[in-house]
């Protein structure tokens, strides 16, 4: 799951390979160029990738602040089989 999220963030923020996945994993995404518009794009792609729909109450800027925060909210919605 983490790698899929990192790939989405890398694509939306247009991060090249000079920025490692480890840095993306541990960095505040707003320090890497995340904006409110890009956050919406990340959310839309996450919903599509994991076939989930976030509730409005969960759509806050802190949800897309880090890879870990994104992963936590995705875990809330992904059905574990």
N, C-alpha and C positions, 0 to 999 in steps of 0.2 A: 504494500500500500504506500509506504513512504516514498519509494522510488517513483511510483506513478504520480504522486503529488509533486515531487521535485521536478519531474519532467514537465508537468503543466505549468508550474511557476517559472521554470527556465524558459519555456516557450512564450508565455505572456510577457515576462519582463525582458525578453530578448537577450538573455544572458549567454555569452559565448563560453567556450570551453576553458577559458582562462580562469573562470570562477568555478571552483570545485563543488561537487555535490556536498562535501562536508561543510564548506563555508555556507552554502545555501541552507543546509540543515540547521545550522547553529546561529545564523545571522537574523536580525530583525529584517523582515522583508521590505519594510519601508526604507531602510538604509540601503537596500539594493535597488531601489527605484519604484517600489510599489506606490501606486496612487489610488485614490478612491475609484476611479474609472477602471484601472487595471484590476483592482480587487473584485469588482463586479464580474469582469471577464474570468478571473480565476474561479469564482464561485459558480458561474455558469458551466465552465468546463469540468469542475469537480462534480457537480450534479450529474452532468452527462456521463462522465467517466465511470462513476459509481452507481448510476441509475437511482439517484436519490433526489429528494426535494427538501431543501431546508425550510423550516418554519421561519416566519418573519422575525420572531423574537430572537432567533439565533444568528441573524444577519447583522453582526456588528463588526466594526473595523478591527477589534482585537482578535476576532476569529481568524483573520488572514495576516496576523502579525508575524507568525512564525510557522515553520513546517509543523512543529509539534502542535500548535493550536489548531491548525487545519486538520491534522490527523485526529485529534480528540473529537472534533465536531463530526467528522466523517464516521468515526467509530460509533457515535451516538445513533446514526441512521442506517448503517450497513447491517443487513440481516446476516447473522452468523448461522451457518448451517452445519 
